[in-house]
Amino acid sequence: MDPIRIAVVGVGKIARDQHLPAIAGTPAFSLAATVSPHDPGAEGIPHLSSLEELLEKGPAIDAVALCTPPQVRYGLAVQALKRGIHVFLEKPPGATLSEVVALRDRADKVGVTLFASWHSRFAAGVAPARAWLAERRIEKVSIIWREDVRVWHPGQAWIWEPGGLGVFDPGINALSIMTHILPRPVFLKAATLSIPENRAAPIAADINMCDTGGAEIHMDLDWRQTGPQSWDIIVETDAGTLKLSQGGAVLTTPAGTEHNEDLEYPGLYSRFANLIRGGRSDVDIDPFRLVADAFLRGRREPVEAFHD
């Protein structure tokens, strides 16, 4: 079977660190082109300044991976879907819930694959955590997701603008894991969003949720962490405590600790290939819905200005 010819649109840090190596290591795909108006492409691969130019002039492609800021992803995805091209959306899948739903419906109508990817779900500890919790009664959940924005997103102005999500850009990774491993649906009860005086998006958030069984869930998000970074989910159950740490890479249960090799982006591309071969889409919006609920119901709290 011929490999799927894919173009990467947006050649920033995440594309270079994760997407390009994952594509190179996944036999189901071949990198046909890169697209960016500013960043250089990959050596030896055709590089174009816009998706429109690629679609008009070639080379031929079967799929695109959209690694741009979320604010421009909808228009790019529509261009691809109109041509019958499969679309991989980096997280978050868009700037609004409505546009993601519109893309899902369009993909279904034209019969191509749309994949709203959640890379943290492919961390080594997540699948075994989901299996372990399926047999347990959830009593309480604590999420601590604290990192230094200066380290992970230096100079990225778009992330502070409407649609960029602020601290929910990393926080949605935690929500993608939580909604995947907990056996019952989750909804938001209250939130406090700390927004710098010179920014449009929050730098921290304190969130209270619960599942439909009544288990309380607390989430602590902060982009001002210095020193060691914290990406932990602790689930207290009737059979003891489960902990996912290092963003889902390390799983600890009463039986011990597992730390297996993390293959998040190779896992994503294997999933994308299987979806394309099977003629299916995967557009789970549950993590994004909880972010929208936080903005809808959250209390805004101004904090001091933030400067990179």
Secondary structure, DSSP 4 states (H G I P E B T S, - for coil): -PPEEEEEE--SHHIIIIIHHHHHT-TTEEEEEEE-SSS---TTS-EES-HHHHHHH----SEEEE-S-GGGHHHHHHHHHHTT-EEEEPSS--SSHHHHHHHHHHHHHHT--EEE--GGGGSTTHHHHHHHHTTS-EEEEEEEEE-BHHHHSTT-GGGGSTTS-TTHHHHHHHHHHHHHHSSS-EEEEEEEEEEETT-SS-SEEEEEEEETT--EEEEEEESB--SS-EEEEEEEETTEEEEEEGGGTEEEETTEEEEPPP-HHHHHHHHHHHHHHHT--B---HHHHHHHHHHHHPEEEEE-----
